[in-house]
Amino acid sequence: MRELAATWAFEASIQDRCAERREPFEWGTALFRLDMPRVHDQNLLRLESGFDVASARELAADADRLQRPAGLSHRKLLVPDEAAGERLSRGFAELSWRRARHVVMLHRDEPPADPLHPVSEVEPTALRVARTRAFEQDLGGGAAAQVAASLDLVASVVPVARAFAVHADGEIVSWCVLYQENGIGQVEDVVTSPPYRRRGYARAVVSAATRASLEAGNEITFLVADDEDWPKDLYSSLGYEPIGRRFEFTRL
């Protein structure tokens, strides 16, 4: 499907621009950003060929061979092909790797209604403090700071990055970012601080970002969600529909 391929090319291009080093291997490319070693999304292997033949054991060995000398404590592989991801799932489970299945969702409906909560457009860098605070609860201070820095890096390599936020009690408590380039808009980094969840803030910021993408004239507006978690139902209610799936395999 043309649209699915376009969304993956968009994401892969951003990955390439963020990488400080890229190294080819038999079935794809390994990307490194060693000033952010705890950010898995910046240090990974990307499967680009051999979707029908590469085995989980071979790919795990490639990850060890490439990521261990770099001093990385994790191993991660991205599989942008749904059939290959399903095929590899059993093999990686036998190796005790974790699987994450993500669904690519395209907006095909009318623009969402105006947000029910006030949403402000802010500079992406204005999210740094809120991001770090939110991530600290799950990741700890060091990793949280690296993840926040990684998201600043992504915004810096995209021609247009727009952030949408809900404020409460004098702080940013919910946000998302819209990345835009060449007629494509991706809604990403949807986060609400734990004390402020279940108030409709995520719906508000995603609605605002989606409307902004459509108003900008983007031919494709998409997002990527966990296929095994509830937010995809929220996105569906805002006019997004699944067009394909991707897989991530990780060993910690």
N, C-alpha and C positions, 0 to 999 in steps of 0.2 A: 504494500500500500504506500502510495507516494507520501501521504501525510505522515505516516509512522516513520518512514525513512528520513523525512525532513526533520522531525523532532530529534531523532538520534544524531543526525549530522550536526544539528544546532548544539546539542549537549557535548558531543565529542570535540567540537571546535573549541568550546570553552575550556574543556579539560586540557586540551593541547596548549592553549595560551597560558594557562595557570602553571603548567609543569615547568620545572627548571631543568629537567632532563627526561628524555624519552629513549627507551631501549627496545628495539624489536626482538621478538622471539618467534618461534616457529608458527604460532597461531595468532599473533597479535602484537600488542605494544604494551610495555610496562612504563608507567608514568611515576615520576618521583618529585617530591617537594620536601626535601629533608630538613628545611627550617621549620616544618610543621609535621614532625614524624608521627604524632598521635592523631592526625586527621586522615582517616582512612580514605576519604573521597579524593585526597590529593596524592595518595600513594597506593597504587593499585595496578593490576593487570587487566587489560581490555581484550576480550576475545573478538577477533575480527575475521577469522576464517576457520575452516575445519569444524564447522558447526555439527556436521554429521559424524565426524570421526574422532576428534580429540576426546580423550578420556579424562575423567576426574583425576585419576592417579597421575597422568602425565601433566595435567595443568597444575596440580598441587606441587609436583616436583619443580616445574618451571617457577612457581611462586617462591619456593624455598631457594632455588638457585639465584633468583634475581633480587629478592627482598631481604634475605638474610645478610648478605655482604653489605647492604646499605644500613644495617643496624636497626631495621624495623622489627618491632615485636609482633606485629600482626601480619596476616596474609589476606589478600583480597583479590577477587576476580569479578569483573563485570561481564555479563552475558546478555547482549542485546537481542538475541534470537529466542523467541518463546519456546519453540520446539526443542532447541538445544538445551535451554535451561531445564525443561522438564526431563529431558534425557539424562542430564548430568546430576540431577538432584539426588538420586539414590546413591551414586558413587561418592558424592561429597558427604552425604550423611554417614556412610560407612567409614569415612575418614574423620568424622567428628567435626566437620565444618558446618557452620550455620548457614541456612538459606534464607534469603529475603526475596519475596516475589513482589514486584512493583507493577502497577497498572498505569499505562499512559492514557490520559483522558483528554479528549479534544472538545472544545466548546463549539457546539453547532446550533445552539438555541438563540432566542432573543436575548438581548442584554439583561442581566439580572436587575431586579428592582433596586431602587436607591437603598443604600445601607440604612438599617434601623438605628445604628449608633453613629455618632459623629466620627468621621475618618479624616485624618490629616495626611497630606503628602509631606514627607520629610526626606532629608538627605540620607542615603543608605548608611553613611558613617554614623548617623545619629542613633542607630540601633545598637551600637557596639556595647554600651553599658547594659542595656536590657538583655541582649543576647547572652553576654557573659554570665550575668546573674541567673538567667533561666537555665543555662547549660551546666552551671556549677553543681546543681542539685543531683544531676545524673552522672556527670563526668569528672567532677573535681576541678579545682581552680586552674591547674596547668593545662589540662586538655580543653577546658572551656575557653580559655584565652586563645588557644591555637585555632579552635573551631571558629570563634568570632573573627579572628584575623583572616582565616580562610575565606569566609564569606565576604569580607571587605575586599579581598583579592579578586574574587569572582566578579564583584560589582565593578572593579577597576578595569577589567579586560573586556567588558561588554560595552558596545557603543552607547546604549541607553539603559540605565538601571534606575528604576523608580521605586521608592519605598512608601508603603501605606500603613498607617498606624492608628491605633486607638489609645487615647490617654485616659488615665484614671489616677486619682490621688497624686496628681502632679508628675506622673511617670508614664512612659510608654509601656503598655501591658499586653498588647497584641499587635502583630504585624505580619506583613508578607512583602515580597519584592517581586517586581515585574522586570524581567530582562527582555530587551527587544533588539532585533537585528534582522535586516533583510526580509521584512514582512512577517516575521515570526515573533510571537510574544510568549514567554514562559512565566507562569506564576509559580513562585518557589519560596522556600523558607517560611512556611506558614507556622507561626508559633504564638501561643498565648501563655503567659506566665501562670503557673499552677493556681495561685489564689484567685485568679480572675476567669477561670474556665466556666463553661456552662452558662454564659451570659449572652451568647450570640456574637461575641467580638470577632471570632475567626470568620464567621459568615460575612460580617461587615467588611473586613479588610479584603477578603477574596472577592467579594462583589465589587468593591471599588477598583481593585486591580484588573479584574476582568473587563469591567466597563471601560477602563482606561485603554486597555489593549485593543478593544473593538473600536473605540473612538479614534485611535491612532491609525486605523485602517489595516491592521495586521491581518493577513490572509489566514494565518494559523494562530490560534490561542490555545495553549495546552498547559497541563501540569502532570506531575508524576506522583502517585500516591501509593502507600502500602496497600497491597491487594488483600491483606488479611486484617485490616483495621477499619474502624468506623468512619474516619474522615472522608473516605471515598464516597460514602452515602451523602455527606454534606455537599461535596462537589457535584454529585449527580443532581441534587436538588437545585443547583445553580446553573444547570444546563450543560454539564460536562458528561461525555459518554466514553466508555472504554474503546480503544482502537488497537490495543496490543499490550503485551507484557514483557518485562525484562527481569533478569535475575541477578542477584548478588550472592556470592559465596564468600564467607569470611571465617578465618580461624584466628582466635585471639590468643 
